Amino acid sequence: MIKGPFIALFLLGIVFINILFMNSARAESDLIAVAAEHPMLQYQENDEIKGPSAEILKLLLQTSELEAPLDLLPWSRAYHTVLNRKNTLVVSMVRTQAREEQFHWLIKVSELVRGFISLKSKPENSIRTISEAKSKTIIVIRDSYGHHSLMNLGFSEKTNLYVVSTLKHGIALFLSGKVDLIYTDPNVLTDYFLELQQDSEALITVHILPETRRESYIAANINTDIGTLEKLNLAANKLQTDPNYQYYLAFKALIKK
């Protein structure tokens, strides 16, 4: 009497486990894209992700005939996702020697400049050299290019770096005067003040060093499926001469002024 129902439940359990396994395998094989929100490159507006880098991702996917939903995450989560999950793209990651062998680099989305930015109301925080910058407290975004590049230059979270998870939080701390400098793309602060109808040149001073110019790319996890990579690389090569790609590559901001 018990044997029949027991066997039926056992078989149902096996079917359920197989369904979970297949869904898990399918989810792992799905192509996804991640990025950190950046007001000059990719950002949320009216429940839609916009910006020149997001548009380049759309062109890349359309040309390769692939689909990948784009999620905006804190940079640290976005970076660790693309580092550890196969078939994942990251949008707007700075290409460095340390990262070169960790990812497949697909297509350039922007040419970046990073600078030490101080408030003009606090002239004592102006700097001209790396040595002078090390005597200040500096905002950086956790696990960002700026964070790692300053660490490589001898900066330390114990002495002069104030690490935050989002750019919005960093700007708020900087403008409150609780830190001396913020290390980021100067266009971000210019755009921030434009939104408030304020003149950034009257409020901030930007200190740019020659070694703070870098290029940002769409990159793929190193274990991404070969067939997917071939489609993405072919599409990236086609886009090099596409006027739409050149337009978005040169575009500095798509948000409302």
Helices and strands as residue ranges (DSSP letters): H 3-29, E 32-35, E 43-45, E 48-50, H 52-64, E 70-72, H 75-84, E 88-94, E 103-113, E 115-119, G 123-125, H 130-133, E 138-141, H 145-152, E 161-164, H 167-176, E 181-184, H 186-195, G 200-202, E 204-207, G 210-212, E 213-221, H 226-239, H 243-250
